[in-house]
């Protein structure tokens, strides 16, 4: 995974390696030189389109721009999903049971299948044995489930959880795989329009750090 600081260092490294000034790179990307400066000092984070444009200019892969060498080399990944061709995804938060944590501004990136739109990290063991604490879930963005019982990431205000989703007229019934966790019923009226389905889970990665 790469942070804003790592991305900034990578942009500066590849820019200077090619003998480009911030103004010259900015002109190629179509943005201001002050924006490039903010990227390099981690005061601002480029969006995915800008990252792809900069990677194309440098003729490098997106992973070379957003991931550290340690992130690329020190993790073995087993991808279980709908695609065998990983690409870079935004890690947008963590989903848990009980009192979940969610932050759509998390500035990290992970490898994932091309059919996914973002990734979230599992917190807790409510979905054991299907998903374990620390797993990365790959999510295809959609505001609905295809069928009752489908596993999806649900946003409830400032919280998020990964559950089997069952649609009800006035809310969602959210069920865990771990029998120790009782189903939760979330009423739409209790969240004043802030409850939504982020998307369905289409795969996951269980990462093992080299010893």
C-alpha positions in Angstrom: 0.0 0.0 0.0 1.1 3.5 -0.6 0.4 6.7 1.3 0.3 10.3 0.1 3.9 10.7 1.2 5.0 7.6 -0.8 3.2 8.8 -3.9 4.7 12.2 -3.5 8.2 10.7 -3.2 7.6 8.5 -6.3 6.4 11.4 -8.4 9.4 13.5 -7.5 11.8 10.6 -8.0 10.6 9.8 -11.5 10.3 13.5 -12.5 13.8 14.3 -11.5 15.1 11.0 -13.1 13.7 12.3 -16.4 15.1 15.8 -15.9 11.7 17.4 -15.8 10.8 20.5 -13.8 7.6 20.7 -11.9 6.3 23.2 -14.4 7.2 20.9 -17.3 5.4 18.0 -15.7 2.4 20.1 -14.9 2.2 21.2 -18.5 2.2 17.6 -19.7 -0.5 16.6 -17.3 -2.6 19.7 -17.8 -2.5 21.0 -14.2 -0.7 23.8 -12.4 2.9 23.5 -11.2 1.7 24.4 -7.7 -0.5 21.3 -7.8 2.6 19.1 -8.7 4.4 20.7 -5.7 1.5 19.9 -3.4 1.6 16.3 -4.7 5.3 15.9 -4.0 5.0 17.3 -0.5 2.0 15.2 0.3 -0.2 18.3 0.9 -2.6 17.1 -1.7 -3.4 13.7 -3.2 -3.9 13.1 -7.0 -7.0 11.4 -8.1 -6.9 8.2 -10.0 -7.2 9.8 -13.5 -4.2 12.1 -12.6 -2.2 9.2 -11.3 -2.7 7.3 -14.5 -1.8 10.3 -16.6 1.5 10.8 -14.7 2.3 7.1 -14.9 1.7 7.2 -18.7 4.1 10.3 -19.0 6.8 8.5 -17.0 6.1 5.2 -19.0 5.8 3.3 -15.7 3.1 1.1 -14.2 0.6 2.6 -11.8 1.9 0.4 -9.0 5.4 1.9 -9.5 3.8 5.3 -8.8 1.6 4.6 -5.8 3.2 1.7 -4.0 6.5 1.5 -2.1 9.1 -1.0 -3.0 8.4 -2.8 0.3 4.7 -3.0 -0.5 5.5 -4.5 -3.9 8.1 -6.9 -2.8 7.4 -8.0 0.8 3.9 -9.3 0.5 2.6 -12.6 -1.0 -1.0 -12.3 -2.1 -3.5 -14.9 -2.8 -6.3 -13.3 -4.8 -9.7 -15.0 -4.6 -12.0 -13.1 -6.9 -13.5 -12.8 -10.3 -10.3 -11.7 -12.1 -6.8 -13.0 -12.2 -5.4 -9.7 -13.4 -4.8 -7.4 -10.5 -4.8 -3.6 -10.7 -4.6 -0.7 -8.3 -7.6 0.0 -6.1 -8.3 2.7 -3.6 -8.5 1.3 0.0 -11.5 3.3 1.2 -11.9 2.1 4.8 -12.5 -0.8 7.2 -15.7 -2.8 7.8 -16.4 -4.5 11.0 -19.1 -5.8 13.3 -20.7 -4.1 16.3 -19.2 -0.5 16.0 -17.6 -0.4 12.5 -15.1 2.1 11.3 -15.2 3.7 7.9 -13.3 6.5 6.3 -13.6 7.1 2.6 -10.6 9.4 2.7 -8.0 6.7 3.6 -5.0 7.5 1.4 -3.8 4.0 0.5 -3.9 1.7 -2.5 -3.9 -2.0 -2.9 -3.7 -4.6 -5.7 -7.1 -6.1 -6.7 -9.1 -7.6 -9.5 -10.0 -5.4 -12.5 -13.7 -6.0 -11.9 -13.6 -4.3 -8.5 -14.0 -0.5 -7.9 -12.5 -0.2 -4.4 -11.3 -2.3 -1.4 -12.1 -2.3 2.3 -10.3 -4.1 5.2 -12.1 -6.5 7.5 -12.1 -5.5 11.2 -13.1 -8.2 13.7 -14.4 -11.7 13.3 -18.1 -11.4 12.6 -17.7 -13.0 9.1 -15.5 -15.9 10.2 -14.8 -18.3 8.6 -15.6 -16.7 5.3 -13.5 -13.6 5.9 -10.9 -13.1 8.7 -9.7 -10.0 10.5 -7.3 -8.1 8.2 -8.6 -9.5 4.9 -9.0 -7.1 2.0 -12.4 -7.2 0.4 -12.8 -6.2 -3.2 -16.1 -4.4 -3.8 -18.0 -3.6 -7.0 -19.8 -0.4 -6.5 -23.6 -0.7 -6.7 -26.4 0.6 -4.5 -28.3 -2.7 -4.3 -27.8 -6.4 -3.8 -28.6 -8.8 -6.6 -30.4 -11.1 -4.3 -31.3 -11.5 -0.6 -28.3 -13.0 1.3 -25.6 -11.6 -0.9 -22.5 -10.3 0.9 -22.1 -6.6 0.6 -20.6 -3.6 2.4 -23.2 -1.4 4.0 -22.6 2.1 5.1 -24.7 3.2 8.1 -23.9 6.9 8.9 -20.2 7.0 9.7 -20.0 3.2 10.2 -19.7 0.3 7.8 -20.1 -3.4 8.0 -19.7 -6.4 5.7 -22.8 -8.7 6.0 -25.2 -10.9 4.2 -27.9 -8.4 3.2 -31.7 -9.1 3.3 -34.0 -6.4 2.0 -37.0 -5.4 4.1 -39.6 -2.7 3.3 -38.3 -0.3 6.0 -34.7 -1.3 6.2 -32.0 -4.0 5.9 -31.5 -7.2 7.8 -27.7 -7.8 8.2 -26.5 -11.3 9.1 -23.0 -12.5 10.0 -21.4 -15.9 9.3 -20.1 -16.2 12.8 -22.9 -17.7 14.9 -21.8 -15.6 17.9 -23.1 -12.5 16.3 -26.8 -11.9 16.1 -28.4 -10.5 13.0 -28.9 -6.7 13.0 -31.9 -4.9 11.6 -31.1 -1.4 10.4 -34.1 0.9 9.7 -33.8 3.5 7.0 -35.6 6.0 9.2 -32.9 5.8 11.9 -30.2 7.0 9.6 -31.9 10.0 7.9 -30.8 9.0 4.4 -27.2 8.1 5.3 -27.6 4.3 5.1 -26.6 2.9 1.8 -25.0 -0.1 0.2 -21.5 0.7 -0.9 -21.3 -2.4 -3.2 -21.2 -6.2 -3.3 -18.1 -8.2 -2.3 -16.7 -9.9 -5.4 -13.5 -11.4 -3.9 -10.8 -10.9 -1.3 -7.1 -11.1 -0.6 -5.5 -12.8 2.4 -2.0 -11.3 2.7 0.8 -13.1 4.5 3.9 -11.1 5.5 7.2 -12.7 5.0 9.0 -13.7 8.2 
